Amino acid sequence: MSATNSQRNLGLTPDQSSIYLALLDSGPQTAIALARLTGIKRTYIYHLCKELEKENLLRLTQKGRTTFFQAQPPDLLLTKAQEKKAQAETSLIALESLLPDLQAKYRLNDIKPTISYYEGIEGIKKVYLDTLKSPTPILALVETSSVDKDIYNWVTQVYAPERVKQKIPVQTIVESGNKTATYVKKNTTELRETKTILSSKFPVEHEINIYGEKIALINHKAGSKLMAIIIDNKDIADTFRSWFKLTWSLL
């Protein structure tokens, strides 16, 4: 067996193996001698020898003011390898017993929704603009009559034109109100299909947008705390999308 193969099979690092084999071949040596035999820097020899001493594979002796390093019996290498094997087998058994729980945690984490919260007019603007990041049609449940004035103006003058520019269509279920007629009149120019529900029978407090793998819930009611939430989760988005399509088909 070559020296290289021996080094690989000792269960030590290459430098540790070089030192141990040099000591087996040549007997006790000083750091200077080991550096010459192995080509390893003398300053690093001390560090490596300390590591081997902790593993009980090397012994330090003093002769006067000189330190000598001596290899311990090779049988200890086998003992060390057997200990590692036993530890590995114990770890394997423990891992096998834990694996079902770990896999369950992984699956749960994989489907856990990401929820982002936004406040104020600028926060709501960010949510609307996020709906333009997906090329899929937007499905929306909308109330137009009590929207904060600044948000209403921004949506009609900035957001809607940008959505049209990007050619992203929208299907909307809109609650009846004093601005609903104006909203419906713009359907063609704003790439929108609309169906109306009675506000007295089906009051809508928050706007809902379903797009891509996300849903957005927006509270833009004048006089209330302006806030919005984005839920990023494919299963939840698909569920809301199915609910919307069912409702749309019944109107």
C-alpha positions as CSV (number, residue, x, y, z in Angstrom):
1,M,0.0,0.0,0.0
2,S,1.4,3.4,-1.0
3,A,2.0,6.2,1.6
4,T,-0.9,8.2,0.1
5,N,-3.3,5.3,0.5
6,S,-2.1,4.8,4.1
7,Q,-2.8,8.4,4.9
8,R,-6.3,8.1,3.5
9,N,-7.1,5.0,5.6
10,L,-5.8,6.2,9.0
11,G,-8.9,8.3,9.7
12,L,-6.7,11.4,10.2
13,T,-6.1,14.6,8.2
14,P,-3.2,14.4,5.6
15,D,-0.9,16.4,7.8
16,Q,-1.7,14.4,11.0
17,S,-1.1,11.2,9.0
18,S,2.2,12.5,7.7
19,I,3.4,13.2,11.3
20,Y,2.2,9.9,12.7
21,L,3.7,7.8,9.9
22,A,7.0,9.7,10.2
23,L,7.1,9.0,13.9
24,L,6.4,5.3,13.3
25,D,9.1,5.1,10.7
26,S,11.8,7.1,12.5
27,G,10.9,6.9,16.2
28,P,10.7,9.9,18.6
29,Q,11.5,13.2,16.9
30,T,11.8,16.9,17.7
31,A,9.6,19.5,15.9
32,I,12.6,20.5,13.8
33,A,13.2,17.0,12.7
34,L,9.5,16.4,12.0
35,A,9.3,19.5,9.8
36,R,12.3,18.2,7.8
37,L,10.8,14.7,7.4
38,T,7.2,15.8,6.5
39,G,7.7,19.2,4.8
40,I,5.3,20.8,7.3
41,K,6.2,24.1,8.8
42,R,7.7,23.7,12.3
43,T,5.3,26.3,13.8
44,Y,2.4,24.1,12.6
45,I,4.0,20.9,13.8
46,Y,3.3,21.8,17.5
47,H,-0.4,22.4,16.7
48,L,-0.8,19.1,14.9
49,C,1.0,17.2,17.6
50,K,-1.2,18.7,20.3
51,E,-4.2,17.4,18.3
52,L,-2.7,13.9,18.0
53,E,-1.9,13.9,21.7
54,K,-5.6,14.7,22.5
55,E,-6.5,11.6,20.5
56,N,-4.0,9.5,22.5
57,L,-2.0,8.8,19.3
58,L,1.1,10.6,20.3
59,R,3.1,11.2,23.5
60,L,5.3,14.1,24.4
61,T,8.5,13.6,26.4
62,Q,11.1,16.0,27.6
63,K,14.8,15.6,27.5
64,G,16.3,18.6,29.1
65,R,14.8,21.6,27.3
66,T,13.9,19.7,24.2
67,T,10.5,18.2,23.4
68,F,10.3,14.9,21.6
69,F,7.2,13.5,20.0
70,Q,6.6,9.7,20.0
71,A,3.9,7.7,18.2
72,Q,1.6,5.5,20.3
73,P,0.7,1.9,19.2
74,P,-1.2,1.7,15.9
75,D,-3.8,-0.5,17.6
76,L,-5.2,2.8,19.0
77,L,-6.1,3.8,15.4
78,L,-8.4,0.7,15.1
79,T,-10.0,1.6,18.5
80,K,-10.5,5.1,17.3
81,A,-12.1,3.9,14.0
82,Q,-14.4,1.5,15.9
83,E,-15.5,4.3,18.2
84,K,-16.4,6.4,15.2
85,K,-18.3,3.6,13.7
86,A,-20.3,3.0,16.8
87,Q,-21.0,6.7,17.1
88,A,-22.1,6.8,13.4
89,E,-24.4,3.8,13.9
90,T,-25.9,5.4,17.0
91,S,-26.5,8.6,15.1
92,L,-28.1,6.6,12.2
93,I,-30.5,4.9,14.5
94,A,-31.4,8.2,16.2
95,L,-31.9,9.9,12.8
96,E,-34.1,7.0,11.5
97,S,-36.4,7.4,14.6
98,L,-36.5,11.2,14.2
99,L,-36.9,11.3,10.4
100,P,-40.7,11.1,10.3
101,D,-41.0,14.1,12.6
102,L,-38.4,16.0,10.7
103,Q,-40.1,15.3,7.4
104,A,-43.5,16.4,8.8
105,K,-41.8,19.7,10.0
106,Y,-40.3,20.2,6.6
107,R,-43.6,19.6,4.8
108,L,-45.4,22.0,7.2
109,N,-42.7,24.7,6.6
110,D,-42.9,24.1,2.9
111,I,-46.6,25.0,2.8
112,K,-46.6,27.6,5.5
113,P,-48.0,30.9,4.1
114,T,-45.9,34.1,4.1
115,I,-47.9,37.0,5.5
116,S,-46.9,40.6,4.9
117,Y,-48.6,43.5,6.6
118,Y,-48.8,47.1,5.4
119,E,-50.2,50.3,6.9
120,G,-51.2,53.7,5.6
121,I,-51.7,55.0,2.1
122,E,-48.2,54.2,0.9
123,G,-48.5,50.7,2.3
124,I,-51.7,50.1,0.4
125,K,-50.1,51.5,-2.8
126,K,-47.4,48.8,-2.4
127,V,-50.0,46.1,-2.2
128,Y,-51.8,47.3,-5.3
129,L,-48.5,47.5,-7.2
130,D,-47.7,43.9,-6.1
131,T,-50.7,42.7,-8.0
132,L,-49.0,43.8,-11.2
133,K,-46.1,41.5,-10.6
134,S,-48.0,38.4,-11.8
135,P,-49.2,38.2,-15.5
136,T,-52.2,36.2,-14.5
137,P,-55.7,37.9,-14.5
138,I,-56.6,39.5,-11.2
139,L,-59.8,38.4,-9.5
140,A,-61.3,41.0,-7.2
141,L,-64.1,41.6,-4.7
142,V,-64.5,45.4,-4.6
143,E,-66.4,48.2,-2.8
144,T,-66.1,51.6,-4.4
145,S,-68.3,54.0,-2.4
146,S,-66.5,54.5,0.9
147,V,-62.9,54.3,-0.3
148,D,-60.5,56.9,1.1
149,K,-60.4,59.8,-1.4
150,D,-56.6,59.8,-1.9
151,I,-56.5,56.1,-2.5
152,Y,-59.5,56.3,-4.9
153,N,-57.7,59.0,-6.9
154,W,-54.4,57.1,-7.0
155,V,-56.1,53.8,-8.0
156,T,-58.1,55.4,-10.8
157,Q,-55.4,57.8,-12.1
158,V,-52.2,55.7,-11.5
159,Y,-52.8,52.1,-10.8
160,A,-55.6,51.3,-13.3
161,P,-53.7,52.9,-16.2
162,E,-50.6,51.0,-15.3
163,R,-52.5,47.7,-15.1
164,V,-54.0,48.4,-18.6
165,K,-50.5,49.3,-19.9
166,Q,-49.2,46.0,-18.7
167,K,-52.3,44.3,-20.3
168,I,-53.4,42.6,-17.1
169,P,-57.1,41.9,-17.1
170,V,-59.4,41.8,-14.1
171,Q,-62.6,40.2,-13.2
172,T,-64.5,42.1,-10.5
173,I,-67.4,41.4,-8.2
174,V,-68.4,44.9,-7.1
175,E,-70.8,46.0,-4.4
176,S,-73.5,48.4,-5.5
177,G,-73.0,52.0,-4.5
178,N,-72.9,55.6,-5.7
179,K,-69.7,55.1,-7.7
180,T,-70.5,51.6,-9.1
181,A,-72.1,52.9,-12.3
182,T,-69.0,55.0,-13.0
183,Y,-66.8,52.0,-12.3
184,V,-68.8,49.7,-14.6
185,K,-68.7,52.3,-17.5
186,K,-64.9,52.0,-17.6
187,N,-64.9,48.2,-18.0
188,T,-63.8,48.1,-21.6
189,T,-61.1,50.8,-21.3
190,E,-59.8,49.3,-18.1
191,L,-59.7,45.6,-19.3
192,R,-62.4,44.6,-16.8
193,E,-65.3,42.3,-16.5
194,T,-67.8,43.2,-13.8
195,K,-70.7,41.6,-11.9
196,T,-72.6,43.6,-9.3
197,I,-74.0,42.4,-5.9
198,L,-76.4,44.3,-3.7
199,S,-74.6,46.1,-0.8
200,S,-77.7,45.7,1.4
201,K,-77.6,41.9,0.9
202,F,-73.9,41.3,0.6
203,P,-72.0,44.1,2.3
204,V,-68.3,44.2,1.5
205,E,-65.9,45.7,4.1
206,H,-62.6,44.9,2.6
207,E,-61.3,44.5,-1.0
208,I,-59.9,41.2,-1.9
209,N,-57.5,40.6,-4.8
210,I,-56.5,37.1,-6.0
211,Y,-53.5,37.0,-8.3
212,G,-50.7,34.5,-9.0
213,E,-50.0,32.6,-5.8
214,K,-51.1,35.4,-3.6
215,I,-54.2,37.1,-2.1
216,A,-54.4,40.7,-0.9
217,L,-56.9,41.9,1.7
218,I,-57.2,45.7,1.7
219,N,-59.0,48.0,4.1
220,H,-59.1,51.4,2.3
221,K,-62.3,52.7,4.0
222,A,-62.3,56.4,4.6
223,G,-62.0,57.3,8.3
224,S,-60.7,53.8,9.3
225,K,-57.2,52.6,9.9
226,L,-55.8,52.0,6.4
227,M,-54.1,48.6,6.2
228,A,-53.5,45.6,3.9
229,I,-52.3,42.1,4.1
230,I,-50.7,39.9,1.4
231,I,-50.8,36.1,1.9
232,D,-48.3,34.3,-0.3
233,N,-49.4,30.7,-0.6
234,K,-50.4,28.7,-3.6
235,D,-52.9,26.5,-1.9
236,I,-54.7,29.4,-0.2
237,A,-54.7,31.4,-3.5
238,D,-56.1,28.5,-5.4
239,T,-58.8,28.0,-2.8
240,F,-59.9,31.7,-3.0
241,R,-59.7,31.5,-6.8
242,S,-62.1,28.5,-6.9
243,W,-64.4,30.3,-4.5
244,F,-64.4,33.4,-6.7
245,K,-65.1,31.4,-9.9
246,L,-67.9,29.6,-8.2
247,T,-69.4,32.8,-7.0
248,W,-68.9,34.4,-10.5
249,S,-70.7,31.5,-12.1
250,L,-73.7,31.9,-9.9
251,L,-74.2,35.7,-10.4
